[in-house]
Amino acid sequence: MKKTWTIGTRGSKLALKQTEIVVKRLTLLYPDREFPVKTIRTKGDTVWDRPLHLVGGKGLFVKEIEDELLNGSIDMAIHSVKDMPSALEDGLILGAVLEREDPRDTFISLTHNTLDTVPARSRIGTSSLRRKAQILRLNNEIEVIPLRGNVDTRIGKLKAQSLDGIVLAYAGVKRMGFLDHIREIIPLDIMVPSAGQGAIGIEIRNEDEVIDMLGPVNDPVSAQEISIERELLGRIGGGCQIPLGIHAHITDQSLTLYVSMGEESGRTFVHEKYTYPREQSTLAIKDALDQLKPFLT
């Protein structure tokens, strides 16, 4: 009989697609094992009439799944890393990060080619405080319209609500097969992504057997980028409740850290890029915190 490892995930279309990616990878590596999927309804899946930052922010799509991981009902949990709080429950770890997809945001529109050329009084859809703040930083005369739902639902609302454009993560758009809708991949100097955006993470109990099993799935560069972003996120204490963008990009020799933090109104305190040798991530985090410190009280 094949050994079974149960995988927990949300039931959204994107979550299931991401879980399918993981299951295929694990099945290829371990054909003698089975990886059944259990869908778990989270608090974030039950609230659609309010922006997430008004409901609770980070952890809304994670807690119920973590509870089942802790009680042994599942053996692994698949998350969009951007949905995960910076501090995990005791006994749980991020066991692997798959190679990250392009972490940037995209602009989708029926009438405009780029976000920075959208005229005043245009209506742009997003429910992310981070995206809203950075859109208004670019043009404070844009009207930002709350917009939640699956990728296909939000694209459908573009026309149904007569919006001039919407902003979505490239990774989700690609994984759901809507690349042909993209007008622009938004440059990092205009919009900094959420910490962990574009990455699929596998959360597990801190147990050697499953840690070893996930070793071949983990992408070291993506994992290092995620570690830097999540450490800075934890030090700032941010989540969905403040407009905060954090992105680390690593090459063979260098680390570039992008940080954006401001107010929902678009008044931005910090919108910076820091470049260091790859091994100096601690210094990069320190310098970012030093610049943010006056605004964190």
C-alpha positions in Angstrom: 0.0 0.0 0.0 1.3 3.5 -0.9 2.1 5.8 2.0 -0.4 8.7 2.0 0.4 12.4 2.7 -2.7 14.6 2.9 -2.4 18.1 1.6 -4.6 20.9 2.8 -5.6 23.9 0.8 -8.3 26.5 0.3 -11.0 25.7 -2.2 -10.6 28.7 -4.5 -9.8 28.2 -8.1 -6.3 29.7 -7.7 -5.5 27.7 -4.5 -6.5 24.5 -6.2 -4.4 25.3 -9.2 -1.4 26.0 -7.0 -2.0 22.8 -5.1 -2.2 20.9 -8.4 1.3 22.2 -9.2 2.7 20.9 -5.9 1.0 17.5 -6.2 2.3 17.0 -9.7 5.8 17.8 -8.5 5.6 15.5 -5.5 4.0 12.6 -7.5 6.8 12.8 -10.0 9.5 12.7 -7.3 7.7 10.1 -5.2 5.6 7.7 -7.4 5.3 5.3 -4.5 3.3 7.7 -2.4 -0.1 9.3 -2.6 -1.0 12.9 -2.0 -4.8 13.3 -1.6 -6.1 16.9 -1.3 -8.4 18.2 1.4 -10.1 21.6 0.8 -10.6 23.7 3.9 -12.8 26.8 4.2 -11.1 29.7 5.8 -12.6 32.9 7.3 -11.3 34.8 4.3 -13.5 32.6 2.1 -16.7 33.6 3.9 -16.4 37.4 3.9 -16.9 39.1 0.5 -18.6 42.3 1.4 -15.7 44.0 3.1 -12.0 44.7 2.3 -9.7 42.2 4.0 -7.9 44.8 6.1 -11.3 45.6 7.8 -11.8 41.9 8.6 -8.4 41.0 10.0 -5.8 41.0 7.3 -2.9 38.5 7.3 -3.9 35.0 8.4 -7.5 35.2 7.1 -6.7 32.5 4.5 -4.4 30.5 6.8 -5.7 29.9 10.3 -8.2 27.1 9.8 -5.7 25.3 7.6 -3.0 25.6 10.2 -5.4 24.2 12.8 -5.8 21.0 10.8 -2.1 20.8 10.3 -1.5 21.1 14.0 -4.1 18.5 14.9 -2.8 16.0 12.3 -5.7 16.0 9.9 -3.4 17.1 7.1 0.4 16.6 6.6 1.1 19.7 4.5 -0.6 23.0 3.7 -0.3 24.9 0.4 -0.4 28.6 0.6 0.2 31.7 -1.4 3.1 32.9 0.7 1.8 36.5 0.6 -1.2 35.3 2.6 0.9 33.9 5.4 1.5 35.9 8.6 5.2 36.5 9.3 5.1 34.5 12.5 3.8 30.9 12.2 2.1 28.9 15.0 4.5 27.0 17.3 5.5 23.7 15.8 4.9 24.8 12.2 7.5 25.9 9.6 7.7 26.9 6.0 9.0 23.6 4.7 9.6 24.6 1.1 9.1 27.5 -1.4 8.7 26.5 -5.0 10.6 28.6 -7.6 8.8 31.9 -7.6 6.8 33.2 -10.5 7.3 36.8 -11.5 6.2 38.7 -8.4 5.1 41.9 -10.0 1.5 43.3 -10.3 -0.2 43.6 -13.7 -2.5 46.2 -15.2 -5.5 44.9 -17.1 -7.7 47.3 -19.0 -10.0 47.5 -22.0 -9.0 51.0 -22.9 -5.5 51.9 -21.5 -2.1 50.4 -22.1 -0.3 51.3 -18.9 -1.2 52.3 -15.4 0.9 55.5 -15.4 -1.0 56.8 -18.5 -4.5 56.4 -17.0 -6.1 59.9 -16.9 -7.5 61.6 -13.8 -10.9 60.4 -12.5 -10.4 57.0 -14.0 -11.9 54.1 -12.0 -9.3 51.4 -11.1 -10.4 48.2 -9.2 -8.5 46.7 -6.3 -9.2 45.9 -2.7 -5.5 45.9 -1.6 -4.5 48.8 0.5 -0.9 48.4 -0.8 -2.1 48.7 -4.4 -4.5 51.5 -3.6 -1.8 53.6 -1.9 0.7 53.1 -4.8 -2.0 53.9 -7.4 -2.8 57.1 -5.6 0.9 57.9 -5.2 1.1 57.8 -9.0 -2.1 59.8 -9.6 -4.2 61.0 -6.6 -7.1 61.8 -8.9 -7.8 58.2 -9.7 -10.9 56.7 -8.1 -10.0 53.3 -6.5 -13.0 50.9 -6.5 -13.1 47.9 -4.0 -12.8 44.7 -6.0 -12.5 41.1 -4.6 -13.1 37.6 -6.0 -11.3 35.0 -8.1 -9.1 36.2 -10.9 -11.8 35.4 -13.5 -14.5 37.1 -11.4 -12.4 40.3 -11.1 -11.7 40.3 -14.8 -15.4 40.0 -15.5 -16.1 43.0 -13.2 -13.8 45.1 -15.4 -16.6 45.4 -18.0 -19.6 44.8 -15.8 -18.7 47.7 -13.5 -17.4 49.9 -16.3 -13.9 50.1 -14.8 -11.0 51.7 -16.6 -8.7 49.0 -15.3 -7.8 46.6 -12.5 -4.6 45.6 -10.9 -3.8 41.9 -10.2 -0.8 39.8 -9.3 0.9 38.4 -12.5 1.4 35.0 -10.9 -2.3 34.5 -10.3 -3.2 35.7 -13.8 -0.7 33.4 -15.4 -1.6 30.3 -13.3 -5.3 30.8 -14.2 -4.6 31.2 -17.9 -5.4 34.9 -18.4 -2.1 36.2 -19.7 -3.7 37.5 -22.9 -5.7 40.1 -20.8 -2.5 41.8 -19.4 -1.8 45.3 -20.8 1.2 45.9 -18.6 3.5 44.2 -16.0 3.9 47.1 -13.7 7.5 48.1 -13.1 8.8 47.8 -9.5 9.6 51.5 -9.3 5.9 52.2 -9.7 4.4 49.4 -7.6 6.2 47.2 -5.1 4.6 43.8 -4.5 3.5 42.2 -1.2 6.1 40.2 0.7 5.9 36.7 -0.7 3.9 37.6 -3.8 4.3 35.1 -6.6 5.5 32.3 -4.4 3.8 29.0 -3.5 4.8 27.8 0.0 4.4 24.4 1.7 3.7 24.7 5.4 4.4 21.6 7.6 4.9 20.5 11.1 8.6 20.6 12.2 9.2 16.9 11.5 12.4 15.5 9.9 10.7 13.1 7.5 8.6 15.6 5.7 11.4 18.2 5.8 13.7 15.8 4.0 10.9 14.9 1.5 10.4 18.5 0.5 14.1 19.2 0.0 14.0 18.6 -3.8 11.0 20.8 -4.1 12.5 23.8 -2.4 14.1 26.5 -4.6 17.0 28.0 -2.6 17.0 31.5 -4.3 13.2 31.9 -3.9 13.4 30.7 -0.3 16.1 33.2 0.5 14.1 36.1 -1.1 11.0 35.0 0.8 13.0 34.8 4.1 14.3 38.3 3.7 10.9 39.7 2.9 9.2 37.9 5.7 11.8 38.9 8.2 11.4 42.6 7.3 7.6 42.2 7.3 7.8 40.8 10.8 10.2 43.5 12.0 7.8 46.2 10.7 4.8 44.4 12.0 2.9 44.9 8.8 0.1 43.0 7.1 -3.0 43.8 5.1 -3.8 46.6 7.6 -1.1 49.0 6.3 -0.1 49.8 2.7 3.2 48.0 2.6 5.2 46.6 -0.3 8.4 44.5 0.2 10.3 42.7 -2.5 13.8 41.1 -2.5 15.5 40.2 -5.8 18.6 38.0 -5.7 21.1 37.4 -8.4 24.4 35.5 -8.3 26.2 38.5 -6.7 23.6 41.0 -5.5 20.5 41.6 -3.4 18.1 44.4 -4.3 15.4 45.2 -1.8 12.4 47.3 -2.7 10.3 48.8 0.0 7.1 51.0 -0.2 5.2 52.1 2.8 2.8 55.0 3.1 -0.8 56.0 3.7 -4.0 54.8 2.0 -4.4 58.3 0.6 -1.2 57.8 -1.5 1.0 60.0 0.6 4.0 57.8 0.6 6.6 57.8 3.4 9.1 55.5 1.8 9.4 54.2 -1.7 13.0 53.0 -2.1 15.4 50.5 -3.6 18.4 49.2 -1.7 21.2 47.3 -3.5 23.9 45.2 -1.6 26.1 42.2 -2.1 24.0 39.1 -1.8 25.4 38.0 1.5 24.5 41.3 3.2 20.8 40.8 3.7 21.0 41.7 7.4 22.4 45.1 6.4 19.7 45.6 3.8 17.0 44.9 6.3 18.7 47.2 8.9 18.9 50.1 6.4 15.3 49.7 5.4 14.2 49.7 9.0 16.3 52.8 9.8 14.5 54.7 7.1 11.1 53.4 8.1 11.7 53.9 11.9 10.3 57.5 12.1 7.0 56.3 10.7 6.5 53.1 12.7 5.6 54.7 16.1 
